[in-house]
Amino acid sequence: MSENLDSNNIENDDLNLNNEDCEYKYLNTRLKEIKSNIALLEKIIFK
């Protein structure tokens, strides 16, 4: 029974890490999009 609980905990930890990794990648992508938008707006403003 204990082995089963340990296995479930390991799987849950892996899931949490995968979710955190996905969130991190999503945030990185969004930050790159925001950076591009700011650069574009700066070009427009300072023309």
C-alpha positions as CSV (number, residue, x, y, z in Angstrom):
1,M,0.0,0.0,0.0
2,S,2.8,2.4,0.9
3,E,4.5,1.7,-2.5
4,N,1.3,2.7,-4.3
5,L,1.2,6.0,-2.4
6,D,4.8,6.7,-3.2
7,S,4.2,6.0,-6.9
8,N,1.2,8.3,-6.9
9,N,3.2,11.1,-5.2
10,I,6.0,10.7,-7.8
11,E,3.5,11.0,-10.6
12,N,1.9,14.0,-9.0
13,D,5.2,15.7,-8.6
14,D,6.0,15.0,-12.3
15,L,2.7,16.5,-13.3
16,N,3.3,19.6,-11.2
17,L,6.7,20.0,-12.7
18,N,5.3,19.6,-16.2
19,N,2.6,22.2,-15.5
20,E,5.1,24.6,-14.0
21,D,7.3,24.1,-17.1
22,C,4.4,24.8,-19.4
23,E,3.4,27.9,-17.5
24,Y,7.1,29.1,-17.6
25,K,7.2,28.6,-21.4
26,Y,3.9,30.4,-21.8
27,L,5.0,33.3,-19.7
28,N,8.3,33.5,-21.7
29,T,6.3,33.6,-25.0
30,R,4.0,36.3,-23.7
31,L,7.0,38.4,-22.5
32,K,8.6,38.1,-25.9
33,E,5.3,39.3,-27.5
34,I,5.0,42.2,-25.1
35,K,8.7,43.1,-25.8
36,S,8.0,43.1,-29.6
37,N,4.9,45.2,-29.1
38,I,6.8,47.8,-27.0
39,A,9.6,48.0,-29.6
40,L,7.0,48.5,-32.4
41,L,5.2,51.2,-30.4
42,E,8.5,53.0,-29.7
43,K,9.3,53.0,-33.4
44,I,5.9,54.5,-34.1
45,I,6.1,57.1,-31.3
46,F,9.6,58.3,-32.0
47,K,9.3,58.6,-35.8
